[in-house]
Amino acid sequence: MTQDNQHHVFEQIGKMTRDLHETLQALGHDTQFRALERTADAIPDARERLNYVLSMTEQAVSRVLNAVDAIQPSQERSQADARQLLADWQRVAGKRKDSKDYQDTLARTQAYLQQAEEDATANKAQLTEIVMAQEFQDLTGQVIKKIVDLAQDMESQLLTLLARTAPGDAAPAREGLLNGPAMDSDKQQKQAFASQSEVDNFLESLGF
């Protein structure tokens, strides 16, 4: 971006900021503005919540990967030992049980089974760790829901604020947004504004 372009962008941002500032001043202590202001005040908290979600997710991924890394060596060893024991038993199947080769294979099999039991106990603990790592989903799910609610509330407040300050030629669309049926719940209040297509049409009528 050239210096002239940067200056032009800066001027545009400055003009937008001034227009917004003067509009908010003109609104004074309007109830809708105070509601919007409260919503805006919650944005830093929303950023912190999103950072919390990111942190919890990273921790969960790390815990899962560490558990998998801990399990993998014993699984690979068990697979290799089982393959070798199968070959050994096929080799000594026709030999006498009191032969040294047969007894050695039997001893290795017993050692393998003992090691397999120890590995299973250790792996069970790692599998439990993987399951416990998923607990972040409940916590982050609650956080994400609150952030979504915040975004929806801000959309609702901005639509109403925009409708109240819309020019006269947007009156039909504006009235449609402001004079919807009275609703009790927040969800119903949002639905009272209009459908998404009607909101899009309203914004387009204002040049947005």
Backbone as numpy.savetxt, mean C-alpha at the origin, in Angstrom:
# Nx Ny Nz CAx CAy CAz Cx Cy Cz
15.56 22.57 -19.54 14.70 23.76 -19.54 15.59 25.00 -19.54
15.32 25.93 -20.50 16.11 27.15 -20.59 15.76 28.09 -19.44
16.63 29.11 -19.27 16.39 30.08 -18.19 15.10 30.85 -18.41
14.81 31.18 -19.70 13.56 31.89 -19.99 12.34 31.04 -19.64
12.43 29.75 -19.99 11.32 28.85 -19.67 11.13 28.71 -18.17
12.25 28.61 -17.45 12.18 28.52 -16.00 11.51 29.76 -15.41
11.88 30.93 -15.96 11.28 32.17 -15.47 9.79 32.21 -15.76
9.40 31.72 -16.95 7.99 31.70 -17.32 7.21 30.79 -16.38
7.76 29.61 -16.11 7.10 28.67 -15.20 6.98 29.29 -13.82
8.05 29.95 -13.37 8.03 30.59 -12.06 6.93 31.65 -11.99
6.80 32.45 -13.05 5.76 33.49 -13.07 4.37 32.87 -13.03
4.19 31.79 -13.78 2.89 31.12 -13.80 2.53 30.58 -12.42
3.52 29.95 -11.77 3.27 29.42 -10.43 2.95 30.55 -9.46
3.70 31.65 -9.59 3.44 32.80 -8.73 2.04 33.36 -8.92
1.59 33.46 -10.18 0.25 33.98 -10.46 -0.82 33.06 -9.89
-0.61 31.74 -10.08 -1.57 30.79 -9.54 -1.65 30.90 -8.02
-0.48 31.06 -7.40 -0.45 31.17 -5.94 -1.17 32.43 -5.48
-0.94 33.56 -6.18 -1.59 34.81 -5.82 -3.11 34.71 -6.01
-3.55 34.13 -7.11 -4.99 33.98 -7.36 -5.64 33.13 -6.28
-4.96 32.04 -5.92 -5.51 31.17 -4.88 -5.58 31.90 -3.55
-4.51 32.64 -3.24 -4.46 33.38 -1.98 -5.59 34.41 -1.90
-5.80 35.16 -2.97 -6.84 36.19 -2.97 -8.23 35.57 -2.90
-8.39 34.43 -3.57 -9.69 33.75 -3.52 -10.01 33.29 -2.11
-9.00 32.73 -1.45 -9.22 32.24 -0.09 -9.49 33.41 0.86
-8.81 34.53 0.63 -9.07 35.70 1.46 -10.50 36.20 1.27
-10.95 36.17 0.02 -12.31 36.64 -0.27 -13.35 35.74 0.37
-13.00 34.47 0.54 -13.95 33.54 1.16 -14.08 33.78 2.65
-13.10 34.42 3.24 -13.15 34.75 4.66 -13.25 33.52 5.53
-14.24 33.53 6.43 -14.40 32.44 7.39 -15.53 31.51 6.98
-15.69 31.35 5.70 -16.74 30.47 5.20 -16.58 29.07 5.79
-17.70 28.47 6.14 -17.66 27.14 6.77 -16.98 26.12 5.88
-17.28 26.19 4.58 -16.68 25.22 3.66 -15.17 25.39 3.60
-14.70 26.66 3.65 -13.27 26.89 3.63 -12.60 26.33 4.87
-13.24 26.50 6.02 -12.66 25.97 7.25 -12.56 24.45 7.17
-13.56 23.82 6.59 -13.51 22.36 6.43 -12.36 21.98 5.50
-12.20 22.74 4.41 -11.11 22.48 3.49 -9.77 22.71 4.17
-9.70 23.76 4.98 -8.46 24.06 5.70 -8.08 22.93 6.64
-9.08 22.38 7.34 -8.81 21.25 8.23 -8.29 20.06 7.45
-8.88 19.84 6.28 -8.42 18.73 5.44 -6.99 18.96 4.98
-6.69 20.19 4.58 -5.33 20.51 4.13 -4.32 20.33 5.27
-4.75 20.69 6.48 -3.86 20.52 7.63 -3.51 19.06 7.87
-4.36 18.16 7.39 -4.12 16.73 7.60 -3.13 16.15 6.60
-2.77 16.94 5.57 -1.89 16.41 4.54 -0.52 16.02 5.09
0.15 16.84 5.92 1.43 16.39 6.48 1.31 15.07 7.22
0.20 14.91 7.96 -0.02 13.66 8.67 -0.19 12.52 7.67
-0.83 12.80 6.53 -1.01 11.77 5.50 0.34 11.34 4.94
1.25 12.32 4.77 2.58 11.98 4.29 3.28 11.06 5.29
3.15 11.39 6.57 3.76 10.56 7.60 3.16 9.16 7.59
1.85 9.09 7.37 1.19 7.79 7.32 1.69 6.97 6.13
1.86 7.62 4.98 2.37 6.91 3.81 3.80 6.45 4.04
4.61 7.28 4.68 5.97 6.86 5.02 5.95 5.68 5.98
4.98 5.68 6.88 4.82 4.56 7.81 4.48 3.28 7.05
3.56 3.39 6.08 3.19 2.24 5.26 4.42 1.71 4.51
5.19 2.63 3.93 6.40 2.24 3.20 7.38 1.54 4.13
7.58 2.09 5.32 8.51 1.50 6.28 8.06 0.11 6.71
6.78 -0.03 7.02 6.25 -1.33 7.44 6.36 -2.36 6.32
6.11 -1.93 5.09 6.21 -2.84 3.95 7.64 -3.30 3.75
8.58 -2.37 3.84 10.00 -2.71 3.69 10.44 -3.68 4.79
9.99 -3.43 6.02 10.34 -4.33 7.11 9.79 -5.73 6.88
8.55 -5.81 6.39 7.92 -7.10 6.14 8.67 -7.86 5.04
9.02 -7.16 3.97 9.77 -7.78 2.88 11.11 -8.29 3.39
11.79 -7.50 4.21 13.08 -7.90 4.76 12.95 -9.14 5.64
11.92 -9.17 6.47 11.70 -10.33 7.35 11.44 -11.59 6.54
10.64 -11.46 5.49 10.32 -12.62 4.66 11.56 -13.13 3.94
12.33 -12.21 3.35 13.53 -12.61 2.62 14.55 -13.25 3.55
14.71 -12.71 4.76 15.64 -13.28 5.72 15.21 -14.69 6.12
13.90 -14.89 6.29 13.40 -16.21 6.67 13.62 -17.21 5.54
13.38 -16.78 4.31 13.61 -17.66 3.16 15.08 -18.02 3.04
15.95 -17.03 3.25 17.40 -17.29 3.20 17.81 -18.29 4.28
17.16 -18.23 5.43 17.49 -19.15 6.53 17.03 -20.57 6.23
15.91 -20.69 5.52 15.35 -22.01 5.22 16.06 -22.69 4.05
16.47 -21.93 3.08 16.97 -22.49 1.83 18.14 -23.46 1.99
19.18 -23.17 2.79 20.30 -24.11 2.90 19.88 -25.49 3.39
19.02 -25.55 4.41 18.60 -26.85 4.93 17.76 -27.60 3.90
16.97 -26.88 3.11 16.18 -27.53 2.07 17.08 -28.11 0.98
18.09 -27.37 0.60 19.02 -27.85 -0.42 19.81 -29.05 0.09
20.25 -28.98 1.36 20.98 -30.10 1.95 20.11 -31.34 2.04
18.87 -31.15 2.48 17.95 -32.27 2.62 17.68 -32.93 1.27
17.53 -32.11 0.23 17.29 -32.66 -1.10 18.48 -33.47 -1.59
19.69 -32.93 -1.40 20.89 -33.63 -1.84 21.09 -34.93 -1.06
20.88 -34.90 0.27 21.04 -36.10 1.09 20.01 -37.16 0.72
18.78 -36.74 0.47 17.73 -37.69 0.10 18.05 -38.36 -1.23
18.56 -37.58 -2.19 18.92 -38.13 -3.49 20.05 -39.16 -3.34
21.04 -38.84 -2.49 22.16 -39.75 -2.28 21.71 -41.02 -1.56
20.86 -40.88 -0.54 20.37 -42.05 0.20 19.54 -42.97 -0.69
18.75 -42.39 -1.58 17.96 -43.21 -2.50 18.88 -44.05 -3.38
19.94 -43.42 -3.88 20.90 -44.16 -4.71 21.60 -45.24 -3.89
21.96 -44.94 -2.63 22.63 -45.92 -1.77 21.73 -47.11 -1.49
20.47 -46.87 -1.20 19.56 -47.98 -0.89 19.29 -48.83 -2.12
19.25 -48.21 -3.27 19.09 -48.99 -4.50 20.32 -49.87 -4.73
21.47 -49.36 -4.31 22.71 -50.11 -4.50 22.83 -51.29 -3.53
22.37 -51.12 -2.27 22.56 -52.18 -1.26 21.30 -53.03 -1.07
20.31 -52.82 -1.92 19.03 -53.52 -1.73 19.20 -55.04 -1.71
20.12 -55.56 -2.50 20.28 -57.02 -2.57 21.34 -57.57 -1.63
21.93 -56.72 -0.81 23.01 -57.17 0.07 22.46 -57.62 1.42
23.28 -58.36 2.13 22.91 -58.85 3.45 22.81 -57.66 4.42
21.87 -57.76 5.36 21.66 -56.68 6.30 22.83 -56.49 7.26
23.62 -57.55 7.43 24.76 -57.41 8.34 26.03 -57.00 7.62
25.93 -56.71 6.31 27.11 -56.27 5.56 27.45 -54.83 5.96
28.72 -54.51 5.85 29.18 -53.17 6.24 28.51 -52.09 5.37
28.40 -52.34 4.10 27.80 -51.36 3.19 26.34 -51.09 3.59
25.62 -52.15 3.92 24.22 -52.00 4.32 24.11 -51.23 5.63
24.95 -51.57 6.59 24.92 -50.91 7.90 25.32 -49.43 7.80
26.29 -49.15 6.93 26.68 -47.75 6.73 25.53 -46.92 6.15
24.84 -47.52 5.19 23.69 -46.83 4.58 22.58 -46.62 5.60
22.37 -47.63 6.45 21.35 -47.51 7.49 21.71 -46.40 8.48
22.98 -46.33 8.85 23.43 -45.30 9.79 23.26 -43.90 9.19
23.60 -43.77 7.89 23.43 -42.46 7.24 21.96 -42.07 7.15
21.11 -43.07 6.96 19.66 -42.81 6.90 19.14 -42.32 8.24
19.60 -42.95 9.31 19.18 -42.53 10.65 19.66 -41.10 10.94
20.89 -40.82 10.54 21.43 -39.46 10.74 20.64 -38.44 9.92
20.26 -38.86 8.71 19.48 -37.97 7.85 18.12 -37.66 8.47
17.46 -38.68 9.02 16.15 -38.47 9.62 16.24 -37.57 10.86
17.31 -37.75 11.63 17.49 -36.89 12.81 17.71 -35.44 12.39
18.55 -35.25 11.36 18.81 -33.90 10.86 17.54 -33.29 10.27
16.75 -34.12 9.58 15.51 -33.64 8.98 14.54 -33.14 10.04
14.50 -33.83 11.19 13.63 -33.40 12.28 14.08 -32.05 12.83
15.39 -31.89 13.00 15.92 -30.62 13.50 15.66 -29.49 12.51
15.86 -29.79 11.22 15.61 -28.78 10.19 14.14 -28.39 10.15
13.26 -29.38 10.31 11.82 -29.10 10.28 11.43 -28.17 11.41
12.02 -28.39 12.59 11.73 -27.52 13.73 12.19 -26.09 13.47
13.42 -25.98 12.93 13.96 -24.65 12.63 13.17 -23.97 11.52
12.81 -24.74 10.50 12.06 -24.17 9.38 10.65 -23.75 9.80
10.08 -24.49 10.74 8.75 -24.12 11.25 8.80 -22.73 11.89
9.88 -22.48 12.62 10.03 -21.16 13.25 10.16 -20.07 12.18
10.88 -20.37 11.10 11.03 -19.39 10.03 9.72 -19.16 9.28
8.94 -20.24 9.11 7.63 -20.09 8.46 6.69 -19.25 9.33
6.80 -19.43 10.64 6.01 -18.61 11.55 6.42 -17.14 11.42
7.72 -16.90 11.26 8.21 -15.54 11.07 7.62 -14.92 9.79
7.53 -15.73 8.73 6.95 -15.24 7.48 5.49 -14.86 7.68
4.75 -15.71 8.40 3.35 -15.42 8.67 3.21 -14.15 9.50
4.05 -14.04 10.54 3.97 -12.87 11.41 4.33 -11.58 10.65
5.19 -11.72 9.65 5.58 -10.54 8.87 4.40 -9.96 8.11
3.37 -10.78 7.89 2.21 -10.31 7.13 1.26 -9.48 7.99
1.53 -9.37 9.28 0.65 -8.60 10.15 0.63 -7.13 9.77
1.66 -6.70 9.03 1.70 -5.30 8.61 0.51 -4.94 7.73
-0.06 -5.97 7.06 -1.17 -5.68 6.15 -2.37 -5.12 6.89
-2.63 -5.64 8.09 -3.75 -5.12 8.87 -3.50 -3.67 9.27
-2.27 -3.40 9.72 -1.94 -2.05 10.17 -1.93 -1.06 9.01
-1.24 -1.44 7.93 -1.15 -0.52 6.79 -2.49 -0.38 6.09
-3.30 -1.43 6.14 -4.63 -1.34 5.54 -5.46 -0.27 6.21
-5.37 -0.20 7.53 -6.10 0.84 8.28 -5.57 2.23 7.92
-4.26 2.33 7.81 -3.65 3.62 7.48 -4.07 4.07 6.08
-3.99 3.13 5.12 -4.35 3.47 3.75 -5.81 3.89 3.67
-6.68 3.21 4.42 -8.10 3.58 4.41 -8.28 5.02 4.88
-7.54 5.40 5.93 -7.66 6.77 6.43 -7.18 7.78 5.39
-6.12 7.42 4.67 -5.60 8.33 3.65 -6.59 8.45 2.49
-7.19 7.32 2.11 -8.19 7.35 1.04 -9.38 8.20 1.47
-9.80 8.04 2.73 -10.90 8.86 3.25 -10.54 10.34 3.19
-9.28 10.65 3.54 -8.81 12.04 3.49 -8.88 12.58 2.07
-8.41 11.77 1.09 -8.43 12.20 -0.30 -9.86 12.41 -0.79
-10.76 11.50 -0.41 -12.15 11.64 -0.82 -12.79 12.87 -0.18
-12.44 13.12 1.07 -12.98 14.30 1.75 -12.48 15.58 1.10
-11.20 15.58 0.73 -10.65 16.76 0.06 -11.33 16.98 -1.28
-11.57 15.89 -2.02 -12.26 16.01 -3.30 -13.64 16.62 -3.10
-14.34 16.13 -2.07 -15.67 16.64 -1.77 -15.63 18.13 -1.44
-14.69 18.51 -0.57 -14.59 19.91 -0.16 -14.22 20.81 -1.34
-13.30 20.35 -2.18 -12.88 21.15 -3.32 -14.00 21.32 -4.34
-14.77 20.25 -4.56 -15.89 20.35 -5.49 -16.91 21.38 -5.01
-17.22 21.33 -3.72 -18.18 22.29 -3.18 -17.64 23.71 -3.24
-16.36 23.85 -2.88 -15.73 25.18 -2.93 -15.71 25.71 -4.35
-15.39 24.84 -5.30 -15.35 25.24 -6.70 -16.74 25.60 -7.19
-17.74 24.83 -6.79 -19.11 25.10 -7.21 -19.59 26.44 -6.69
-19.22 26.78 -5.47 -19.68 28.03 -4.86 -19.01 29.26 -5.46
-17.85 29.05 -6.05 -17.13 30.18 -6.63 -17.16 30.16 -8.15
-17.98 29.26 -8.74 -18.05 29.13 -10.19 -18.72 30.36 -10.80
-18.36 30.72 -12.04 -19.00 31.86 -12.71 -20.46 31.58 -13.00
-21.20 32.65 -13.33 -22.63 32.53 -13.51 -23.04 31.58 -14.60
-22.26 31.47 -15.70 -22.67 30.61 -16.80 -22.54 29.14 -16.46
-21.98 28.83 -15.30 -21.90 27.44 -14.86 -22.97 27.14 -13.83
-23.98 28.01 -13.73 -25.00 27.88 -12.70 -25.71 26.54 -12.70
-26.18 26.02 -13.86 -26.89 24.73 -13.82 -26.06 23.62 -13.21
-24.83 23.53 -13.66 -23.97 22.48 -13.11 -23.66 22.75 -11.65
-23.48 24.04 -11.33 -23.17 24.41 -9.94 -24.32 24.06 -9.02
-25.54 24.39 -9.45 -26.70 24.10 -8.61 -26.87 22.60 -8.43
-26.53 21.85 -9.49 -26.65 20.40 -9.38 -25.73 19.83 -8.33
-24.58 20.48 -8.15 -23.64 20.01 -7.15 -24.03 20.45 -5.75
-24.55 21.67 -5.63 -24.80 22.23 -4.30 -26.14 21.84 -3.73
-27.11 21.53 -4.59 -28.47 21.31 -4.11 -28.88 19.85 -4.14
-27.92 18.96 -3.98 -28.26 17.54 -3.92 -29.02 17.25 -2.65
-29.59 16.04 -2.54 -30.37 15.69 -1.35 -29.51 15.66 -0.11
-30.10 16.02 1.01 -29.36 16.01 2.28 -29.07 14.57 2.68
-27.86 14.32 3.10 -27.44 12.98 3.49 -26.81 13.03 4.86
-26.87 11.90 5.55 -26.32 11.85 6.91 -24.85 11.47 6.90
-24.52 10.34 6.27 -23.15 9.84 6.35 -22.25 10.58 5.37
-20.93 10.50 5.65 -19.96 11.13 4.76 -20.03 10.51 3.37
-20.19 9.19 3.34 -20.24 8.50 2.05 -21.44 8.98 1.25
-22.59 9.09 1.91 -23.79 9.55 1.21 -23.63 11.00 0.77
-22.97 11.81 1.59 -22.76 13.22 1.24 -21.92 13.33 -0.03
-20.89 12.48 -0.15 -20.06 12.49 -1.35 -20.89 12.08 -2.56
-21.77 11.08 -2.38 -22.60 10.63 -3.47 -23.58 11.71 -3.89
-23.93 12.61 -2.97 -24.91 13.65 -3.27 -24.38 14.68 -4.25
-23.07 14.80 -4.39 -22.52 15.79 -5.30 -22.95 15.50 -6.73
-22.59 14.33 -7.23 -22.93 13.93 -8.59 -22.15 12.68 -8.92
-22.46 12.11 -10.09 -21.67 10.99 -10.56 -20.33 11.53 -11.06
-19.38 10.61 -11.28 -18.07 11.04 -11.75 -18.17 11.75 -13.10
-19.04 11.25 -13.98 -19.17 11.87 -15.30 -19.73 13.29 -15.18
-20.66 13.51 -14.24 -21.22 14.85 -14.05 -20.18 15.80 -13.47
-19.36 15.27 -12.56 -18.27 16.09 -12.02 -17.30 16.46 -13.12
-16.96 15.48 -13.98 -16.06 15.76 -15.10 -16.64 16.83 -16.01
-17.93 16.72 -16.30 -18.58 17.72 -17.16 -18.54 19.10 -16.51
-18.77 19.13 -15.20 -18.74 20.41 -14.48 -17.36 21.05 -14.57
-16.32 20.23 -14.33 -14.95 20.76 -14.40 -14.62 21.23 -15.81
-15.07 20.47 -16.80 -14.81 20.87 -18.19 -15.51 22.18 -18.52
-16.70 22.38 -17.95 -17.43 23.62 -18.22 -16.71 24.83 -17.65
-15.86 24.58 -16.65 -15.07 25.67 -16.06 -13.70 25.81 -16.71
-13.43 24.94 -17.68 -12.16 25.02 -18.38 -11.05 24.23 -17.73
-11.41 23.31 -16.81 -10.38 22.51 -16.13 -10.32 21.12 -16.74
